[in-house]
Amino acid sequence: MSLADSVLAINNDLPIRTDKPVHSGKVRSVYWLTEADSARLIREKGYDVPADTPLAIMVISDRISAFDCIFHGEEGLKGIPGKGAALNAISNHWFSLFKEKGLADSHILDIPHPFVWIVQKARPIKVEAIIRRYITGSMWRAYQKGERVFCGITLPEGLQKDQQLPELLITPSTKGILKGIPGIPEQDDVNISRADIEANFEAFGFEKPEDIDLYEKLLKQGFEVISEALAQQDQIFVDTKFEFGYVTDKQGQSKLIYMDEVGTPDSSRIWDGSAYRDGKILENSKEGFRQFLLNHFPDPDILLNKDRMPEREALARDNDLPLEAMMNVSRTYTGIAEKVTGAKITLSDNPKAEIIRVLKEQYDLVN
């Protein structure tokens, strides 16, 4: 097999039976199942959800996005070998650990293939739940310029780059473009404070005010569970983003759950512990790829300046990144996944054909 064959770059063209448009994000595609197929699977597989719950097939890809663009490499490489399987394996591991420790459920009901989740429909909270233990990245850049208040929290003077913060900081931002919320610009990814959320909890998708406490509790607990597990591998959990939503349980009660992915190199910064103690930062997350891009292109402002989006899109579209850079990212993702899960990530010869076969033979979801 060629390396390019092992990469799943396009994941929105699978012949999965659906009567709705396929929703494609930067990395995952979502296929909503028909009512009949959802009800049949709940019955046949014994999923612990109400009989009329809508289900979806979520297929991850190996695409790599950074600075809101999808990048590709030499030799026809349209993604990172092993990336999709690594991300799913890491999320699966943390979700099951959360459940084991009594934190909260996730939206995942079944894992038919390393690239595939069967998920229940959730009502998403429109908050990117970001939590930080160290000052780095965009927060450090703003602090350096004199900013001291982040999402309503005042940081002390005298902090150094990459140092541990005095306490865990929750610095939420908006998920998607929210309209008509006082003081919140109508654009994606705007920093917000807890006071903003409390004053407009329904607009942010919270069903009741006390669920703001619950989401913060689950965010902190999830962070600590992952942080402790990574520390055993001498890895530092620096910061991360969680997503939450509501589902209805079998008793008809609403419950808050974890959604999307957790603790992955795409949604988190993870540093090597021994390098950090030596005063160096060794990234075991997508941050390393972002740094590579900033150094690789002669004008990094294109990647950092939102006003130069057309140039940035052209940069991503027209440049084949060096094969070695793509393989470095592959080694980072598969390496951290193998550390976390204790299991090897194997490259598939033809992931798309495998997914279709499994969903046809074991789930009867392919026409």
Buried (B, 14 or more C-beta within 10 A) or exposed (E): EEBBBBBBBBBBEBEBBBEEEBEBBEBBBBBBBBEEBBBBBBEEBEBEBBEEBBBBBBBBBBBBBBBBBBBBBEEEBBBBBBBBBBBBBBBBBBBEBBEEEEBBBBBBBBBBBBBBBBBBBBEBBBBBBBBBBBBBBEBBEBBEEEEEEBBBBEBEEEBEEBEEBEEBBBBBBBBEEBEEBEEBEEEEEBBBBBEBBEEBBEBBBBEEEEBBEBBBEBBEBBBBBBBEBBEEBBBBBBBBBBBBBBBBBEEEEEBBBBBBBBBBBBBBBBBBBEBBEEEEBBBBBBBBBBBBBBEBBEEBEBBEEEEBEEBBBEBBEEBEBEEEBBBBBBEBBBBBBBBBBEEEBEBBEEBBEBBBEBBBEEBEBBE
